[in-house]
Amino acid sequence: MSDENQRARKTTAELNPVVIGHQPDRLALDEAIAWRDRFIAWQTERMCGDACTEEQIEEMVRHALDMPYAFWIRAMHRPHAT
């Protein structure tokens, strides 16, 4: 298992007890993780198309995984109320 995956699992394990009783918080966390993962997949595909090196892609992934979950929660697309 890569260091990034180990860090992500450790962070999730540490956060689970904090949000386990707060379902709205848990839902936001799950959505943020999914949003982050979609961003990483999209960015990886784009970088491969630009002929970036594997090291550059790995650095982007490390940076994305190091971002706090609050960043991803704020970054998620939210439909505007009309």
Backbone as a printed PyTorch tensor [residue, N CA C, xyz], in Angstrom:
tensor([[[  0.8410,  -1.1720,   0.0000],
         [  0.0000,   0.0000,   0.0000],
         [  0.8910,   1.2410,   0.0000]],

        [[  0.5190,   2.2090,  -0.8220],
         [  1.3390,   3.4190,  -0.9200],
         [  1.2190,   4.2640,   0.3400]],

        [[  2.2020,   5.1440,   0.5060],
         [  2.1800,   6.0640,   1.6520],
         [  0.9250,   6.9410,   1.6280]],

        [[  0.5090,   7.3720,   0.4130],
         [ -0.6710,   8.2200,   0.3090],
         [ -1.9080,   7.4810,   0.7910]],

        [[ -2.0480,   6.2190,   0.3790],
         [ -3.2080,   5.4390,   0.8060],
         [ -3.1780,   5.2010,   2.3090]],

        [[ -2.0030,   4.9530,   2.8530],
         [ -1.8960,   4.7460,   4.2950],
         [ -2.2730,   6.0120,   5.0490]],

        [[ -1.8150,   7.1770,   4.5650],
         [ -2.1580,   8.4460,   5.2130],
         [ -3.6550,   8.7100,   5.1320]],

        [[ -4.2490,   8.4410,   3.9780],
         [ -5.6850,   8.6710,   3.8050],
         [ -6.4880,   7.7670,   4.7350]],

        [[ -6.0960,   6.4990,   4.8300],
         [ -6.8020,   5.5710,   5.7200],
         [ -6.6440,   5.9860,   7.1750]],

        [[ -5.4460,   6.4170,   7.5440],
         [ -5.1990,   6.8420,   8.9230],
         [ -6.0370,   8.0770,   9.2530]],

        [[ -6.0630,   9.0310,   8.3330],
         [ -6.8430,  10.2460,   8.5530],
         [ -8.3240,   9.9120,   8.6810]],

        [[ -8.8220,   9.0460,   7.8010],
         [-10.2240,   8.6480,   7.8660],
         [-10.5210,   7.9360,   9.1740]],

        [[ -9.6240,   7.0510,   9.5890],
         [ -9.8190,   6.3300,  10.8520],
         [ -9.8280,   7.2900,  12.0340]],

        [[ -9.0040,   8.3220,  11.9820],
         [ -8.9750,   9.3050,  13.0630],
         [-10.2370,  10.1650,  13.0660]],

        [[-10.7900,  10.4410,  11.9020],
         [-11.9730,  11.2900,  11.8180],
         [-13.2660,  10.5390,  12.1210]],

        [[-13.3010,   9.2350,  11.8790],
         [-14.5260,   8.4710,  12.0880],
         [-15.1330,   8.6710,  13.4710]],

        [[-14.3510,   8.5460,  14.5570],
         [-14.9700,   8.7360,  15.8710],
         [-15.4940,  10.1560,  16.0810]],

        [[-14.8920,  11.1180,  15.4160],
         [-15.2980,  12.5110,  15.5890],
         [-16.6630,  12.7600,  14.9590]],

        [[-16.9050,  12.1690,  13.7770],
         [-18.1280,  12.4860,  13.0430],
         [-19.1690,  11.3690,  13.0690]],

        [[-18.8680,  10.2640,  13.7190],
         [-19.7580,   9.1060,  13.6530],
         [-21.1690,   9.4350,  14.1520]],

        [[-21.2950,  10.2700,  15.1430],
         [-22.6070,  10.6130,  15.6590],
         [-23.2530,  11.7850,  14.9690]],

        [[-22.5990,  12.3720,  14.0150],
         [-23.0980,  13.5600,  13.3220],
         [-23.2900,  13.2300,  11.8450]],

        [[-24.4130,  12.6360,  11.5070],
         [-24.6390,  12.1720,  10.1430],
         [-24.4870,  13.2680,   9.0890]],

        [[-25.0020,  14.4810,   9.3030],
         [-24.7640,  15.5000,   8.2630],
         [-23.2750,  15.7480,   8.0350]],

        [[-22.4750,  15.7520,   9.1140],
         [-21.0340,  15.9250,   8.9690],
         [-20.4260,  14.7530,   8.2230]],

        [[-20.8900,  13.5550,   8.5260],
         [-20.3670,  12.3570,   7.8720],
         [-20.6980,  12.3880,   6.3870]],

        [[-21.9060,  12.8010,   6.0540],
         [-22.2990,  12.8950,   4.6560],
         [-21.4170,  13.9030,   3.9220]],

        [[-21.1620,  15.0460,   4.5320],
         [-20.2990,  16.0560,   3.9160],
         [-18.8900,  15.5190,   3.7340]],

        [[-18.3970,  14.7800,   4.7140],
         [-17.0620,  14.1970,   4.6110],
         [-16.9970,  13.1830,   3.4740]],

        [[-18.0010,  12.3110,   3.3910],
         [-18.0380,  11.3230,   2.3110],
         [-18.0960,  12.0010,   0.9470]],

        [[-18.9060,  13.0470,   0.8370],
         [-18.9940,  13.7820,  -0.4260],
         [-17.6730,  14.4650,  -0.7570]],

        [[-17.0130,  15.0110,   0.2490],
         [-15.7230,  15.6770,   0.0280],
         [-14.6780,  14.6850,  -0.4560]],

        [[-14.6680,  13.4840,   0.1250],
         [-13.7160,  12.4580,  -0.3010],
         [-13.9830,  12.0610,  -1.7520]],

        [[-15.2510,  11.8780,  -2.1040],
         [-15.6060,  11.5230,  -3.4850],
         [-15.2240,  12.6490,  -4.4450]],

        [[-15.4650,  13.9050,  -4.0320],
         [-15.1120,  15.0660,  -4.8580],
         [-13.6030,  15.1020,  -5.0900]],

        [[-12.8350,  14.8960,  -4.0130],
         [-11.3740,  14.8940,  -4.1080],
         [-10.9070,  13.7930,  -5.0580]],

        [[-11.4770,  12.6040,  -4.9160],
         [-11.0730,  11.4850,  -5.7610],
         [-11.3960,  11.7350,  -7.2340]],

        [[-12.5530,  12.3600,  -7.4980],
         [-12.8820,  12.6990,  -8.8960],
         [-11.9140,  13.7370,  -9.4370]],

        [[-11.5530,  14.7070,  -8.6030],
         [-10.5830,  15.7160,  -9.0240],
         [ -9.2480,  15.0550,  -9.3710]],

        [[ -8.7760,  14.1590,  -8.5020],
         [ -7.4950,  13.4860,  -8.7440],
         [ -7.5560,  12.7020, -10.0500]],

        [[ -8.6470,  11.9890, -10.2940],
         [ -8.7820,  11.2050, -11.5330],
         [ -8.7780,  12.1220, -12.7530]],

        [[ -9.5390,  13.2180, -12.6820],
         [ -9.5980,  14.1590, -13.7960],
         [ -8.2300,  14.7930, -14.0500]],

        [[ -7.5860,  15.2320, -12.9760],
         [ -6.2920,  15.9060, -13.1100],
         [ -5.2270,  14.9300, -13.6180]],

        [[ -5.2650,  13.6970, -13.1590],
         [ -4.3060,  12.6870, -13.6200],
         [ -4.4570,  12.4590, -15.1110]],

        [[ -5.7010,  12.3170, -15.5650],
         [ -5.9560,  12.1120, -16.9970],
         [ -5.4610,  13.3060, -17.8090]],

        [[ -5.7370,  14.5070, -17.3220],
         [ -5.3030,  15.7220, -18.0180],
         [ -3.7810,  15.8020, -18.0750]],

        [[ -3.1310,  15.4740, -16.9590],
         [ -1.6670,  15.5510, -16.9180],
         [ -1.0320,  14.4960, -17.8100]],

        [[ -1.6370,  13.3170, -17.8950],
         [ -1.1090,  12.2860, -18.7990],
         [ -1.2020,  12.7590, -20.2430]],

        [[ -2.3050,  13.4390, -20.5810],
         [ -2.4810,  13.9820, -21.9230],
         [ -1.4790,  15.0720, -22.2450]],

        [[ -0.9870,  15.7580, -21.2120],
         [  0.0150,  16.8090, -21.3940],
         [  1.4360,  16.2640, -21.3090]],

        [[  1.5680,  14.9490, -21.2810],
         [  2.8730,  14.2760, -21.2310],
         [  3.6760,  14.6530, -19.9900]],

        [[  2.9990,  14.8010, -18.8580],
         [  3.7020,  15.0720, -17.6030],
         [  4.3860,  13.7930, -17.1340]],

        [[  5.4040,  13.9600, -16.3450],
         [  6.1260,  12.7970, -15.8320],
         [  5.3290,  12.1480, -14.7000]],

        [[  5.6450,  10.9120, -14.4300],
         [  5.0050,  10.1890, -13.3330],
         [  5.2590,  10.9010, -12.0090]],

        [[  6.4460,  11.4480, -11.8590],
         [  6.7740,  12.1760, -10.6320],
         [  5.8900,  13.4080, -10.4600]],

        [[  5.6180,  14.1170, -11.5530],
         [  4.7470,  15.2930, -11.4780],
         [  3.3220,  14.8950, -11.0830]],

        [[  2.8540,  13.8020, -11.6310],
         [  1.5110,  13.3210, -11.3040],
         [  1.4550,  12.8870,  -9.8480]],

        [[  2.4750,  12.1660,  -9.3960],
         [  2.5060,  11.7310,  -7.9960],
         [  2.5440,  12.9240,  -7.0550]],

        [[  3.2540,  13.9790,  -7.4170],
         [  3.3050,  15.1830,  -6.5930],
         [  1.9230,  15.8400,  -6.5090]],

        [[  1.2080,  15.8920,  -7.6280],
         [ -0.1400,  16.4530,  -7.6360],
         [ -1.0430,  15.6510,  -6.7100]],

        [[ -0.9520,  14.3170,  -6.7830],
         [ -1.7850,  13.4580,  -5.9440],
         [ -1.4430,  13.6680,  -4.4720]],

        [[ -0.1560,  13.7200,  -4.1540],
         [  0.2550,  13.9690,  -2.7590],
         [ -0.3040,  15.2930,  -2.2550]],

        [[ -0.2140,  16.3110,  -3.0860],
         [ -0.7110,  17.6280,  -2.6970],
         [ -2.2320,  17.5710,  -2.4580]],

        [[ -2.9660,  16.9120,  -3.3490],
         [ -4.4190,  16.8070,  -3.1940],
         [ -4.7820,  16.0420,  -1.9260]],

        [[ -4.0430,  14.9680,  -1.6360],
         [ -4.3260,  14.1760,  -0.4370],
         [ -3.9610,  14.9190,   0.8420]],

        [[ -3.0380,  15.8540,   0.7540],
         [ -2.6390,  16.6190,   1.9310],
         [ -3.5890,  17.7830,   2.2350]],

        [[ -4.4480,  18.1220,   1.2860],
         [ -5.3850,  19.2260,   1.5080],
         [ -6.3780,  18.8170,   2.5960]],

        [[ -6.7260,  19.7430,   3.4790],
         [ -7.6880,  19.4070,   4.5380],
         [ -9.0730,  19.1310,   3.9390]],

        [[ -9.8420,  18.2880,   4.6230],
         [-11.1770,  17.9600,   4.1260],
         [-12.0530,  19.2070,   4.0230]],

        [[-11.8220,  20.1870,   4.8790],
         [-12.6010,  21.4280,   4.8090],
         [-12.4330,  22.0900,   3.4390]],

        [[-11.2400,  22.0030,   2.8630],
         [-11.0100,  22.5720,   1.5300],
         [-11.9140,  21.8870,   0.5110]],

        [[-11.9730,  20.5620,   0.5530],
         [-12.7680,  19.8190,  -0.4230],
         [-14.2580,  20.0400,  -0.2050]],

        [[-14.6680,  20.1890,   1.0430],
         [-16.0780,  20.4730,   1.3160],
         [-16.4540,  21.8210,   0.7030]],

        [[-15.5990,  22.8250,   0.8840],
         [-15.8680,  24.1450,   0.3000],
         [-15.7780,  24.1110,  -1.2260]],

        [[-14.9330,  23.2500,  -1.7720],
         [-14.7160,  23.2090,  -3.2230],
         [-15.8150,  22.4600,  -3.9810]],

        [[-16.6230,  21.6830,  -3.2580],
         [-17.6550,  20.8910,  -3.9230],
         [-18.6550,  21.7820,  -4.6340]],

        [[-19.0810,  21.3310,  -5.7830],
         [-20.1120,  22.0440,  -6.5320],
         [-21.4180,  21.9440,  -5.7740]],

        [[-22.0290,  23.0560,  -5.5630],
         [-23.3320,  23.0910,  -4.9000],
         [-24.3120,  23.8130,  -5.8280]],

        [[-25.4340,  23.1760,  -6.0990],
         [-26.4150,  23.8550,  -6.9460],
         [-26.9190,  25.1240,  -6.2640]],

        [[-27.0980,  26.1450,  -7.0460],
         [-27.5840,  27.4120,  -6.5160],
         [-29.0950,  27.3410,  -6.3210]],

        [[-29.5420,  27.8340,  -5.1980],
         [-30.9860,  27.8820,  -4.9440],
         [-31.6020,  28.9700,  -5.8100]],

        [[-32.7580,  28.6800,  -6.3510],
         [-33.4320,  29.6820,  -7.1870],
         [-34.7070,  30.1280,  -6.5500]]])
